[in-house]
Amino acid sequence: MVGLLIMDELNNLFQGFAIALTLPNIGFMLIGIFLGVLIGVLPGLGGANGVAILLPLTFGMSPTSAIIMLSCIYWGALFGGAITSILFNIPGEPWSVATTFDGYPMAQKGKAAQALTAAFTSSFVGAFVAVLMVTFLAPLVAKFALNFGPPEFFAVQLLTFASFIGMSKEPPVKTMLAMMLGFALAAVGLDSVTGTLRMTYGQESLLKGFDFLIAVIGLFGIGEILLTMEEGLAFKGQKGRISLKDVLETWKELPKYWATSVRACLIGCWMGVTPGGATPASFMSYGTAKRISKHPENFGKGAIEGVIAPETAAHAAGTSALLPMLTLGIPGSPTAAVLLGGLLIWGLQPGPLLFTEQKDFVWGLIASMYLGNIVGLIVVLTTVPWWAAILRIPFSIIAPVIVVICAVGAYTVHNSMLDVVLMLVFGLMGYAFKKLKYPLAPLVLALVLGDMAETSFRQSMLISKGSLEIFVSTPLAGTITGLALIMLLWPLLGLLKKLNRG
């Protein structure tokens, strides 16, 4: 039975490769990788930002081609963040911060090529392991999720929100406030159940609510640019050039650290499937590697393990975050949330039925994950000097170009100048959030899932005639709701432990 399931999945995967390897899709893959690396190299942008800004480019494409290009932008951004971290000590991405701890010291010692090769190879390994997990677990999770009704879906959504609160590095109060604002924004417009208007204040333009795409372009793109302009970035760093000899010598050394890679893959996959994300995964993996290492004193001074651990975990987390997004419609990261919004825009409903109703789409995407990571590894290993040279361009030139791209992207959604104004308003909101150190991910999550969670909750209430017992009435719903409550109370348990110690 298990053998038949594996054979069936392999057949589906080969069909996916046939779709992904068509000439147009290979072209979109390459474009996505190059754009992604560029986004990863430029501080002030990032995977979620880049996908959000470039999402309007895909409106005229088929959903399969669009998701292949957007996912490759994400893989490229994951690779690109390591370049600035190692050569310039500037994290191109939040998850690249841990890479600077040992990557930049290695570059200062003249080992930039070794550090970059180790980072790119580790990234590839982490992503490859995560894609294998998605390939073989996603269909099983999707089949299991076919048993879900409104109570189970709401319980899963509650678990997602509670996990963000319980596992976030930010103070739980700030996470909850950001989430509440996201729910409020998601509620604007026409009530899908009763047909009444909510919080439109007589504005016809708000009948459909706030467009998710406009919000994320503003929150991520404009918000980051404003903050980066205020900080006044100046780029100074090491030169990067990788020869074939450097690659082969580093590859000979990497197998010595197989245990570090395995641990990082496990941490990354776990943090990707739960709503932890790539950034906490990279820090957790770095900390674990340092604690277990026989020579922890070398960390922070140019230890290659200090590059392998965070890069492997970040890519594993970033890739595995797509598993709950595809199977349950629950994004495991901000970028997965943006991709989820893209699927909804293209008329696709993420969840268990996606695997039966849109097989070509799902398996084409999974096949492109394998291909995109191979292409990404080759591209970054051969073009590092180009990307390093881009950082010689003054940020005063780069910033206006990014702002114009954001504005064009926002305008093309509905061909309306109002959307550009709303984008700027959301940009100011994103800037304020970052200045006040409030997390944006919970706001985006609530904005994307708010409507779905509300619909599931209200359907459950109609079924149970207003009784909350429906969320514990079946073993499946009760277990998920119980886990959600544990996650919600996790910070409180930590506080009680501190008080007991005190």
N, C-alpha and C positions, 0 to 999 in steps of 0.2 A: 504493500500500500504506500509506504513512504517512498519507495523507489519510483512508483508511478507518478507521485506528486512531484518529485524532483525532476523526472523526465519531462513532465508537463510544463514545469517552470522553465526548464532549459529550452524547450521548444518555443515558448513564448519569448524568451530572451533572444533567441536567434532571429525570430521575427522582428523583434525590436531593433536588432543590429541592421537588419535589412532596411528598416525605415530610417534609422539614424545615418546610415552610410549612403543615402541618396546624395547626389551632388549638391543640391541647394542646402540640405541640412549640414553637410560638411562645411560649406561656406559660412553658414550662420554660426557653426561651432567655432570656427577660426576667428570670425569677427567678435564673437562673445568673449573668447579667451583674451584677445588683444585689448578689448575695451575693459575687461575685468582687471587685467594686470595694471593698466593705466590708472583705473580707479583705486586699486590697492596701493599703488605707488604714491598717488597724490594725497597728502594729509588733508583732512577736511572732508574727504569722501569716505566710502566704505561699501561693503557688499550690499547692505540693505539700501543705502543711499543711491548707489549706482543702479541697482535693479529698479528702484522707484523712479528715478529720473528718466531712465531709458525705456521704461514700460510702454509709453505711448508709441515708440517706434515699432512695436509688435502688433499694433491694432489691425494692420492690413494683412498679417501673416496667418497661416493656419495655427491652431493652438499647439500642435506638436512642434512645429518649427520655432514658434515663439518661446515655448518653455525650454527647448534645447538651447536657444541663444541666451535666454535669461539665466539658466542654470550655469552655463559656461562663463557668463559674466561673474557669477558668484565664485566658481572655482578659480578663475583668474584673479579675483580680488583676494582670495585666500592665499594664493601664491605671492601676489605682489606686495602684500603687507610686510613680508619678511625682508624684501630688498631694502626698504628704507630703514627698518629696524637695525639691520646688520651694518649697512654702509654709512648711515647718517645718524644713528641713535634716535631716529624719529619714528615712532610706531605709526605705520600707514593705516593700521586697523587697531581697534581696541584689543583684539586677541593677540596682537603682535607685541604687546608691552613686555610680556615675560621673555620673549625672544631677545629683546635688547640687553637683558641682564648678562648674557654670556656671548651673544652674537657680536655686539659692538666691540667688546674687549678682544675677541678673536680677530676682528678686522684691524684693530689698532696694532696687533702683534704681527700683521702681515698675512693672516690666515683667512682673509675675506672669502676667497674662492672655496676653501674647505667649509667655512661656515654656511655659505650660500648653498653649496651642493648638499650638505647635511640637512639644511632646512627644507629645500625643495624635495629631496628624496623622502624625508620623514613625512612631509605633507602628503606626498603621493601614497605612501604606505598606509597612513591613517585613513585617507579617503577611500582607498581600495578595500580595506577591511570593512569600512562602514557601508560601501556599496554592496559588498557580498551579503552583509546582514540585511540590507533593504531588499535585495533580490530574493532571498529565501524566506524572510520573515513577513514581508509586506503582504503576500497573498494569504498567508495563514491568519494574520491579524485582520485582514479584510473579510475573510470567511467568518471568523469569530464575531466580527462587528455586525454581520448581517442579522444577528439575533437582537441587536439594539433597537429599542423603541425610544420615544421622547424622554422617559425618566433616565434611561441609561446614557443617552446623549447629553442630557443636562448634567448628569453626575460626572461624565468625562470632562465637560467644559468647566464645571466647578473645580475639578481636580487640577486642571490647567491653571485657572486663576489662583487657586490656593497654593500651588507649587511655586508660582512666581513670587507670592508673598513670603512663603516659608523658606525658599532657597535663595532668594535674592541677597546680594551683598549689601544692597541699600537698606536703610531703616524701613521696617515693615509699614510704618505709618505713611512714609513718602510713597512707597509702592502702591498702597491702597488708595491714596489720594489721586495719584496719576491714573490708576485704573478707574476710579469713580468718574473722573473727567472724561475718560474714553467712553464709558457707558453713557454719560450725558450727551456727548457728541453723536454717538450711535443712535440715540433715541430721537434725534431731530428728524422731522418729516412726517410722512403718512404712516399711521399705525397699521401694520399689515393684518392685524386681527380684527380690529373694530372699524378701521377706515377713518378714524378721527385724526385731526392735525395736532402735532405736538411741537411746541417751542419754535414755530415758524414766524411768529410775530407779524403776520400779514405779508411776509415776503414770499412771492411765488417761487423765487429761485431756490428756496429751502424746502420745497414740497418733497423732493427726493432725498433730502438730508445732505450731509456733507459728503462729497465724493472722496472715497478712501484714497485714491491716487493723488488728488490735490493736497490732501492732508500730509501724506508721507513725503511728497516732494518738498513741501515747506518745512515740516518738522526736521527731516534729516538733511536734505540738501542745503536749503537757505540757512537753517539754524547752525549747522556746522561751519558754513562759510563765514557767517557773522562772528562766530567765536574765534575762528582761526585768524580772521583779519584783525581782531582785537589783540590777539597774542603776538601778531607780527612775526610770522615765521621767517627765518633765514636759513637757507640750506647750506651746510658745510659738512663734508664727510670724506670717506675713503673712496678710492676708485675701485670699481668692480669689473673683473674680467675672469672668465672661467675657461680653462683649457681642457681638452680631453684627458690630459694627464692628471689634472686636478680632480676631475670627476672620478676616474678609475681608482686613484689612490684613496679618495674618501670612501668610495664604495667598498674597498677592501677593509677599511677600518670599521664601518658601520655595523657589520654582523656581531661585533664584540658587545654591542649595546642592545641586543635583541630583547632582553628582559625589560629594559626601559621602554622600548617600542610597544611591547605587548601590554604593559601596564597602562601606557598612554592611550592605546587603542581602546582598552576596556573603559577607562575613565571618560574618554571622549564620546564613545558610543552611548554610555549611560547618561551623560550630561546632555547629549543631543536628543535622545528619546524623551527624557524628562525635560521640562522647560528650563534647563540650566544654561545652555548656550556655549558657544566656542570660547568666550572670554574667561568665565569661571573654570572651564575645563583646562585651559592652558595654564592658569595659575595653580590649580589643584595638581596637575601633572608635574609641573616644575617643582612644587613643594614636596611632593611624594618622592620624586627622583632624588632630590637633595637629601631627604631624610634617610633613604635607603642606601644611598651611595657609600662606597668604601672610603671615598675622599671628598666629603662634603665641603671641606675648606677650599677646594678648587672652584666651586660654584661662585659665579660673580666675577671670576678672573679670566674667563675664556674657556670653560669646560664645554666640550662638544655635546655632552649629555644635556647641558642646559639649553641647547638649541633643539636637540632631538625631541625631548619630552614635550615642550609646549606646542611645537609645530605639528607633531603627530596627533596630539589630543585635539587641537583646534580644528584640523581638517576632518577628523573622525566625528567630532561633534557637529560641525557645520553640515556634513553630508547626512548623518543619521537623523538630523532634525526633520528631514523630508519624510521619514517613515510615518510618524503620527499625522503629518499634514496630508499625505496621500490616502492613508487608510481610514482615518477618523475625522479629517477636516480640522485637526487641531495642530497649529504650527508650533514647532519646538524652538523657534528662534525668531528674531525680528525679520530676518530675510525670508524665512519660510512664511511669515505672516504676509509679507509683501507679495510673494509668489502665490499665496492662497488668494489674495485680492485679485491677482491677475487671472487666475482660473475662473473666479466668479465673473469677472468682466467678460471673459471669452464664452460664458454660458455653460461652464463645466461645474459640477457639484462635487467637490472632494469628499471622499468617504468610501465605504465598502462597495457601493454600486459602481464606482469609477472603474474597478477592476473587471467588471463584467460588461458594462456599457461602453467603455472607452479603452479597450485592451490595447489598441495600436498606440494611443497616446501614452498610457502608463509605461508600456514596455519600450517604446521609443525613447522615453525620458530616462528609464533605467539604463538602457544601452548607451545613451549619450553620456551618462555619468562615467562609465568605464572609458569611453573614447575621449571625453573632455579632459579627464585627469591625465591620460597618456599624452595628449596633445599639449596640455598645459605644462607638464614637466619638460617636454622637449623645447617648447617656446621660451620658458624662463631660463633654462640652462644655456640657450644659445643667444639670448638677446639682452642679458643683464646690462651691458654697457649703455645700450640705448635708453633703458628705463632710468639708469643713474643719471644720464645726461639731461633728461627732462627736468630733474630737480635743480638744474642750474638756471632754469627759466625763473625770473622773479615772480613771486606769488601774486604781486600786484597785477600781473598780466593774466595769470591762471584764474584768479578768483572771479573777475568779471565774465570770463568765458563760461565758467560753470553756472553763474547766475543766469546768463542768457539761455543756456541749455535748459535750466530748470523752468524758466518762464515760457519757453517754446513748448516744452513738455506739458506744462499745466494748460496752456492755451489750446493745444490740440485735442484735449480730452473732450470738450464740448464746443470748441471754437468760440469761447467767451472770455472777454477781458475780466469779468467778475471772478473767474477762476484764478487768474493771475493775482488779483487783489487778495483773494482768500489764501492763496499760496504764501504771499508775503506775511499775512496775519499769522498763519501757522508757523512760518519761519521765525517770527518774533517770539511766538510761544515756545518753539523749540530752543531758541537762544536763552530765553528766561529759564526754562527747565534746566539747561546745562549750567547756567550761572548759579542757580539755586541748588544744584546737585540733586535734581529729581530725575528718576529714570524715565526714559521715553518708551522703552519696550513694553511695559504694562499698559501704557496709554494706547499704543498701536494695537496690541493684542485685544484690548477691550473694544476698540473701534472696529476691528475686523470681526470679532466673535460676538459682539454685543447683541446684534439682531438675532443671530442663530441661537444664542443662549436664552434670550428672552422668549423666542418662539417655542423652544423645547420646554421651557419652564411653564409657559401658559398652556401649551397642549397637555402637559402632565397634570396641571391643575384642573383642566376641563375633564380629563379622564377620571380623576380621583374625586371630582366635585369639591375641590378646594382643600383636600387633605395632603399635608406634607409627608404623610406616612408612605406615599407612593415611592419616595426615593430610597426607602429601605424595605419595600414590599417584596422584592426579589433578591436572591443571593447576589446576583451580578451588580444590580444598582446599589444594594446595601454595602457591598464591599468597596465599590468605587467611592461612594459618598463617605464611608468611614475613612478611607485613605485621604480624601480631600480635607476632612476635618482635622486629621492628624497633621497634615501639611500646614493648614491654616494656623494651628496652635503651636507649631514647632518653635517659632521665636519665643513664645511665652514659656515653653518648657526650658529653653536655653537660659532665659532670664531667671527662672526659679532655681536652676542648678547653680547659677552664679550667686544668688542670694543665700543658698544653703552653704556654699563654700565660704561665703563672707561671714 
